[in-house]
Amino acid sequence: MNGSIVRTIAVWAGVSCVASLTVLMPKRLTATDPVQVSAIAQPERARPVLAGEGFELSVRVAGQATDQPFAALKPGEPIRLELIAVSKASETIDVKPLVRLMSTSPVSRMSRTPSTPTEVYRTEPTITLAPGETRTLVVETNTVIPQDVQVTVALSQGSQEIWALGLATALR
């Protein structure tokens, strides 16, 4: 009697698993078209923008052509950023944003808690913008990031703050 109960439970578990997978699995699991592959590898996301009273601020890696909010870095090279300020005001304004780089090390496999971000760079440039002007300021951080480290660029103005850019070096 025990053997038939175990067999019945095993059969029902197998049938239930197959039925669930059949219903929940997508129809195609592979992308064969190059357009599909590039869409999977690099999804389109908008770069975060800090909108203040009469201005917009955003940041990207210097020389990067895309507006992706994530970028890969080469370990051991200093981080160069471009701070982009756009005036939406009808008069000349001064914007004084705070740009911070926060570094996070990988978590140890034996740890149950995430690593605490550490501020590795901070600058507070003053940008004067004429009405309708767009200005790009290159920020030379001279901050070298070792391998396996993630960096978040925080951009703030007054009481507003956004996590504007995520950077990472190659993982081993």
N, C-alpha and C positions, 0 to 999 in steps of 0.2 A: 504494500500500500504506500509506503514512503517513497519508493522509486517512482510510482506513477504521479504522485503529487509534485515531485521535483521536476519530472519531465514536463508536466503540464505548465508549471511556472516558467520553465526555461523556454518552452515553445511560445507561450504568450509574450514573454519578454522579447524574444527575437522578432516576432511578428509586429509587436508594438514599436520596436526600434526601426525596423524597415519601413513601416507605415509613416512614422514621424519624419524620417529622413527623406522619404519620397515627397511628402507634402512641403517640407521646409527648405529643401535644397533648391538653389537656383537652377534654371534649365541649362545654362552654359557656365562652366567653371573656368574656361580658358579663353584668353583673348588672342586671336590670331591676326587680326588686322592691326597694322602699325599705329593707326590712330587710336584704337582701343588701348593698346599697350601704353602709349604715351599718356593717355588720360588716366590710366590706373597708376602709373609711376609718378605723375606730377599733377594732382588735381588742382583745378583753378580755384584760388582763394584770393580775396581782395586783401591788400595791405591795410592794416589798421591805421586809421587817421584820428588824431586828437583834434577835435573841433572846439575852438574857443570863441570868444566874442570878437568877431572880425578877422579871424585867422584859422588856418588849418595847418597842422604839423604832422609829418610822417618821417620815417627813417628807413634806410635800406643800406645794404653793403655797397661800398664805393665801387663803381664800375658794373654793378649788377643791372642788367637791362629789364628784368622782370619786376613785377610788383608782388611777388610771392612773400608771405610773412615768415618763411623759413629759408635758411641758407646753410650751405655746408662750408666749413673752413678747412684750410690746410693747417695741421698742427705745427706750432712753432712760428707762424707768421703773425705779425701784429694786425689787429683789427682796424680797418678803416671804414668809417660810416659816412653816409651822406644824409644830412638833416635837411629836409625839404619843407620850407615855410611858404604858404600861400596867403596873401592878403585878400580878405573879403570885405574890408572896410572901405569907406569913402574918404578916409584921411590917413595920413602917415601914422603908423603905430610901431611901438617897440614891443617885441616879444622876447621873454627871457625864459626859455624852456630848460628843464633839468633833464639831462641825459645820463642814465645810470646803466652800467653793465653788471649783471648779477651772474655769478658763476656757480654751477652745481656739479659736484663730482658724482660719478656713478655710485650707486648704493652697493654696499658689501652684500654678498649672498647670505651671509650669516646675520645680517641686521634686519630688524623688523620695522625700523623707522626710516623715512626718507632723509637724505642729506639736506642740510640747511643751506639755502643760497647765501653766497658771500658777495658783497659789493667789491668789485675789482677796479672799477673806474667810475668817475663822476665829473661832469662838466656842466656849467651853466652859462652858455654864451648868450649875448644880447644881439638880437637880429632886428634891424630897422627895415620896415617894409612900407613902400609907397602904395597908394591905392591900386589894387589889381596886380601887384607885383608878385612874382614867384622867385624865390631865392633858394639856392642850394648851397649849403655850407658843409665842407668836408671836415669831419672830425677825426683827427689822427690820435688814436688812443694810446699807441705804443704798448698796448696790453697784449702779451703773447699768451695764447691759450694752449696748454698741453693736450695730448691725445686723450680721448675718452671723456671730454668735458663738454657740458652744455652751457650755453650763455644765453641769457635773456636780456634784451634791451628794453628798459623801462623809460617811457617818455612822459614827462609831467609838466603841467603849467598850472600854477595856483593849486586848487584843491582837486583837479582832475589828473588822473594817471591812467595810462594804458600800457600793456605789455605789447610793444610795437613790433618786436622782431625776435625770432628764435634762431639761435646759431648752434651748430654742433660740429665737432670734429669727427673724423672717421672712427667708428667703433671697431675694435679688434674682432 
